[in-house]
């Protein structure tokens, strides 16, 4: 049964990749450029402002570096979690498909056909946008197939209560259903909007103060602009990792592609006598 996750970060997730890039660039680079001009206008007071601005920007830069590193680490962790969930589900479906071949007819043929449809549905799920109408339609189809498969498993056990094949099949089918729930939950797991806003606003302010400080001293304009570009790239990667089907970085679907291709081949095991 599908487990629905709470969508807690819709703000940046709903933007297109181009709009997200423009937004991050405008905030970080724009604040940096503004800091350069502000610093130049305050250069005549550099003797009194140099020390307090230096201490403030150094402390803020160190704090934001820690926050950004933590945010990137969390985003990479969620990405790796989604990859692992895809592999686990593909393995679970594949094993269930193999064990379905050991059932007696008519459960064998019906289970094989339904599992082929189920594998295709799970592959289609990997290309839908989380929390969208398309995702809900695919999940509803997968839930229907799960109920049909579970009914067949119950019937197979009822027809042969002491046989091992139906019990092994039922146990693995239960694992497959659980794996889909874990994958859907991981698919919709994103960083909360306040955390992303803290990273963006904090990075913009820190670089803006650095630009003010260097402009007061009369040097370092080019390095601070390069730093702003690098910080923008780091933020874009961090935000993009939370957008599995909308951003530049997509979750791999190779295990599911391979599974669906293998399920189109004739069953490896012959029907039991």
MOPE-V980653 format. One record per residue. N is the residue number from 1. RES is the residue in one small letter. SS is DSSP state (H for helix, E for strand, - for the rest). PHI is phi in whole degrees, 0 to 359 (* if undefined). PSI is psi in whole degrees, -180 to 180 (999 if undefined). Layout:
N;RES;SS;PHI;PSI + N;RES;SS;PHI;PSI
//
This chain:
1;x;-;*;137 + 2;x;-;290;137 + 3;x;-;254;119 + 4;x;-;271;131 + 5;x;-;264;153 + 6;x;-;283;127 + 7;x;-;276;102 + 8;x;-;253;2 + 9;x;-;222;64 + 10;x;H;279;-17 + 11;x;H;298;-62 + 12;x;H;282;-27 + 13;x;H;295;-35 + 14;x;-;280;-9 + 15;x;-;282;150 + 16;x;-;289;163 + 17;x;H;299;-39 + 18;x;H;295;-46 + 19;x;H;296;-39 + 20;x;H;295;-42 + 21;x;H;297;-44 + 22;x;H;296;-43 + 23;x;H;298;-48 + 24;x;H;296;-42 + 25;x;H;296;-44 + 26;x;H;298;-42 + 27;x;H;290;-49 + 28;x;H;281;-56 + 29;x;H;293;-39 + 30;x;H;298;-43 + 31;x;H;294;-36 + 32;x;H;295;-45 + 33;x;H;297;-42 + 34;x;H;298;-39 + 35;x;H;296;-35 + 36;x;H;298;-47 + 37;x;H;291;-37 + 38;x;H;295;-42 + 39;x;H;297;-40 + 40;x;H;296;-36 + 41;x;H;288;-19 + 42;x;-;256;10 + 43;x;H;297;-30 + 44;x;H;292;-16 + 45;x;H;256;24 + 46;x;H;294;-26 + 47;x;H;294;-36 + 48;x;H;269;-25 + 49;x;H;264;-19 + 50;x;H;300;-49 + 51;x;H;291;-50 + 52;x;H;297;-40 + 53;x;H;293;-36 + 54;x;H;297;-46 + 55;x;H;295;-44 + 56;x;H;296;-48 + 57;x;H;291;-34 + 58;x;H;294;-44 + 59;x;H;295;-43 + 60;x;H;291;-38 + 61;x;H;296;-42 + 62;x;H;296;-42 + 63;x;H;295;-44 + 64;x;H;289;-31 + 65;x;H;298;-40 + 66;x;H;294;-44 + 67;x;H;296;-43 + 68;x;H;293;-39 + 69;x;H;296;-40 + 70;x;H;295;-43 + 71;x;H;296;-42 + 72;x;H;294;-39 + 73;x;H;297;-42 + 74;x;H;295;-41 + 75;x;H;295;-42 + 76;x;H;295;-38 + 77;x;H;297;-42 + 78;x;H;293;-38 + 79;x;H;297;-46 + 80;x;H;295;-35 + 81;x;H;297;-41 + 82;x;H;294;-41 + 83;x;H;299;-45 + 84;x;H;295;-38 + 85;x;H;296;-37 + 86;x;H;295;-44 + 87;x;H;296;-45 + 88;x;H;298;-42 + 89;x;H;291;-41 + 90;x;H;299;-42 + 91;x;H;295;-40 + 92;x;H;295;-45 + 93;x;H;296;-42 + 94;x;H;298;-43 + 95;x;H;293;-40 + 96;x;H;298;-39 + 97;x;H;296;-41 + 98;x;H;294;-41 + 99;x;H;287;-26 + 100;x;H;296;-27 + 101;x;-;289;-13 + 102;x;-;267;-2 + 103;x;-;281;162 + 104;x;-;278;157 + 105;x;-;287;149 + 106;x;-;271;-3 + 107;x;H;299;-35 + 108;x;H;300;-55 + 109;x;H;296;-40 + 110;x;H;293;-41 + 111;x;H;295;-44 + 112;x;H;300;-46 + 113;x;H;296;-43 + 114;x;H;292;-38 + 115;x;H;292;-33 + 116;x;H;296;-43 + 117;x;H;293;-37 + 118;x;H;294;-42 + 119;x;H;299;-42 + 120;x;H;295;-38 + 121;x;H;294;-41 + 122;x;H;291;-33 + 123;x;H;293;-40 + 124;x;H;296;-36 + 125;x;H;300;-33 + 126;x;-;293;-15 + 127;x;-;251;7 + 128;x;-;264;158 + 129;x;-;279;128 + 130;x;-;305;140 + 131;x;-;68;18 + 132;x;-;263;169 + 133;x;H;296;-36 + 134;x;H;296;-41 + 135;x;H;295;-41 + 136;x;H;295;-35 + 137;x;H;294;-43 + 138;x;H;294;-40 + 139;x;H;294;-37 + 140;x;H;296;-40 + 141;x;H;296;-43 + 142;x;H;296;-40 + 143;x;H;297;-40 + 144;x;H;296;-43 + 145;x;H;294;-37 + 146;x;H;298;-43 + 147;x;H;296;-41 + 148;x;H;295;-42 + 149;x;H;295;-39 + 150;x;H;292;-36 + 151;x;H;297;-40 + 152;x;H;295;-41 + 153;x;H;299;-43 + 154;x;H;297;-40 + 155;x;H;294;-41 + 156;x;H;296;-41 + 157;x;H;292;-38 + 158;x;H;295;-36 + 159;x;H;286;-29 + 160;x;-;222;78 + 161;x;-;298;-29 + 162;x;-;259;-3 + 163;x;-;285;146 + 164;x;H;277;-32 + 165;x;H;300;-49 + 166;x;H;298;-36 + 167;x;H;291;-42 + 168;x;H;298;-41 + 169;x;H;297;-46 + 170;x;H;297;-41 + 171;x;H;296;-42 + 172;x;H;288;-34 + 173;x;H;297;-39 + 174;x;H;298;-41 + 175;x;H;297;-39 + 176;x;H;296;-43 + 177;x;H;295;-42 + 178;x;H;297;-40 + 179;x;H;297;-35 + 180;x;H;293;-38 + 181;x;H;296;-42 + 182;x;H;297;-42 + 183;x;H;294;-42 + 184;x;H;296;-41 + 185;x;H;297;-43 + 186;x;H;293;-33 + 187;x;H;297;-34 + 188;x;-;259;8 + 189;x;-;276;111 + 190;x;-;227;161 + 191;x;-;292;141 + 192;x;-;298;147 + 193;x;H;303;-42 + 194;x;H;301;-35 + 195;x;H;293;-44 + 196;x;H;294;-39 + 197;x;H;296;-39 + 198;x;H;299;-43 + 199;x;H;297;-45 + 200;x;H;292;-51 + 201;x;H;294;-42 + 202;x;H;297;-42 + 203;x;H;296;-41 + 204;x;H;296;-44 + 205;x;H;294;-43 + 206;x;H;298;-44 + 207;x;H;288;-33 + 208;x;H;297;-44 + 209;x;H;293;-37 + 210;x;H;298;-41 + 211;x;H;295;-40 + 212;x;H;298;-46 + 213;x;H;297;-46 + 214;x;H;291;-34 + 215;x;H;291;-35 + 216;x;H;298;-38 + 217;x;H;283;-16 + 218;x;-;84;26 + 219;x;-;203;169 + 220;x;-;83;22 + 221;x;H;292;-47 + 222;x;H;297;-47 + 223;x;H;301;-38 + 224;x;H;290;-32 + 225;x;H;291;-39 + 226;x;H;296;-41 + 227;x;H;298;-40 + 228;x;H;296;-40 + 229;x;H;295;-41 + 230;x;H;293;-42 + 231;x;H;296;-40 + 232;x;H;300;-42 + 233;x;H;296;-40 + 234;x;H;295;-44 + 235;x;H;297;-40 + 236;x;H;297;-43 + 237;x;H;296;-44 + 238;x;H;299;-47 + 239;x;H;291;-37 + 240;x;H;290;-30 + 241;x;-;295;-20 + 242;x;-;270;8 + 243;x;-;235;75 + 244;x;-;298;-25 + 245;x;-;235;9 + 246;x;-;242;-21 + 247;x;-;260;-167 + 248;x;-;285;-31 + 249;x;-;262;112 + 250;x;-;254;147 + 251;x;-;291;135 + 252;x;-;291;143 + 253;x;-;239;18 + 254;x;H;304;-44 + 255;x;H;300;-40 + 256;x;H;289;-38 + 257;x;H;299;-44 + 258;x;H;295;-40 + 259;x;H;298;-49 + 260;x;H;298;-40 + 261;x;H;296;-41 + 262;x;H;291;-32 + 263;x;H;285;-13 + 264;x;-;279;-14 + 265;x;-;282;160 + 266;x;-;300;145 + 267;x;-;304;141 + 268;x;-;286;-34 + 269;x;-;263;139 + 270;x;-;283;155 + 271;x;-;301;139 + 272;x;-;293;149 + 273;x;-;291;999
//
